Amino acid sequence: PLTREWSTWNGSWVEITQAEDESGELDALKKLALGIAGLTARSSARSFVVSSLGGEVESRAKTSFIKALLSAGVDVIDIGSVPPPLAHMATHNGTSSGAALMIQRNADETLTVGAVYNRQWASEAFWQKVTALSNEDIATSSNGRSIKLELTDDYCDRLSADMAMAADLRVNILCDNPVTLAIAEKSLQKASCEVHAIRLDPGFTAQEAQSLITDHDASLSFIFDSQASRLTVLDEHAKLMRDDHIFMLLSQDALARHPGSDVIVGNKGSRALPSFITSCGGASKTVDATPHTLQREMTETGAIIGGDCDGTFYLRDRWFGSDDAIYAAARLSEIVSNEGALADLIATLPETSLNVLNLGDNRPLHTALWALLGEEANFAGARVSRENGIRVDFADSWVHIDDVASTNSPTLRIEGDDDNCRARLEGLINDLLSRKYPEIKISFSTSTMTTFRSP
């Protein structure tokens, strides 16, 4: 934890950890505002875009946060209740600010504040500076200035104007947040899609969402998380698509316009990705998949696209380089509209055997697997890397486990060149677990995992 009141989560966010009620949350936000003001006084960022996402409680939190920022002399651009992609756009478009602050809640109902700085997701160093300055007195000669902007129409217009659809498509879209769902629906409708929107219950799974679209024929189905940062895709047969296959199609499309460009890949990426990117005329680089690291690498290398291979895509080709799931869905719709059915396009891509186990709230299993995978002596001849989790690479397979500090839904991913290679690695993990942690059980059956097998 950075301080008693808050701790960082995934680098770019802080969680208000000690508040017992709404009043306690507001007190922590006021202290954060002092740190932001101190940072503003020492930098060129004189104003912040501020947004919230959620209900009335989050809206009240935003209002109190803005009042605290203004009292401390910080200028504010209030863009209302919108998902993060619109805040990212605001730092590029129509404002002098390259910085944004976003208020929302995690899956466990903890109030969080995210930051964009210099038009990219902020790193933990940003929050360390804010924390250090939050206890210092700020001398201000006047209050900050505030303006309100409504950006939804501008966002939808910009997105639709960027699309070049060869034919209208019928698509299903699903999300548990009504604001994000409405913006996605309006954007894709303007981009010449016939849209069927489905509101999901909080805490949904991809499989539960999948069951809701079987009666709604569509060329594509898109599942958005509440923040519109993560995208899950289903084809015309309502079959779940692999995230790295979607990333391959988006990369192939972008590289066709920018041959020789770099592509940044998160460390959950398939081993088939680097050679595929090379075959498309690009060069790949694998990095820690946290948002601020991935965006920084894209800026430093000039990469046109990046992705964590877990449903998050960053496009600088024709867009802002942010993790915008609505825009990624629109770009995939454009590809399908121009090139044919998604299932046919996927069939042309490199295939491996992948299993994804959602560890969810099974903390004992996660702890045991984390210890096993981090002990290099367990895997002679393998390469162990510890960026954004732990990944162990063998000649014909690899396994990756998420760090619980960077996600609320940790997973275990196992990929093999084919089913036999994957099964061999699963057997090794099961044997190690049964020997060293006999009280902990794991199942690699298809009933407990999302399984992607070779056709």
Secondary structure, DSSP 8 states (H G I E B T S, - for coil): --SSSEEEETTTEEEE-S-SSHHHHHHHHHHHHHHHHHHHHTSS--EEEEEE-SSHHHHHHHHHHHHHHHHTT-EEEEEEE--HHHHHHHHHSSSS---EEEEEE-TT--EEEEEEETTEE--HHHHHHHHHHTTS----SS---EEE---HHHHHHHHHHH---SS-EEEEEEES-HHHHHHHHHHHHHTTEEEEEEE--TT--HHHHHHTSTTS--SEEEEE-TTS--EEEE-TT--B--HHHHHHHHHHHHHHHSTT-EEEEETT--TTHHHHHHHTT-EEEEE--SHHHHHHHHHHHT-SEEE-SSS-EEE-SSS-SSB-HHHHHHHHHHHHHHH--HHHHHHTS---EEEEEE-TT-HHHHHHHHHHHH-GGGSTT-EEE-SSSEEEE-SSEEEEE--TTT-SS-EEEEEESSHHHHHHHHHHHHHHHHHH-TT-----STTTEEEE---
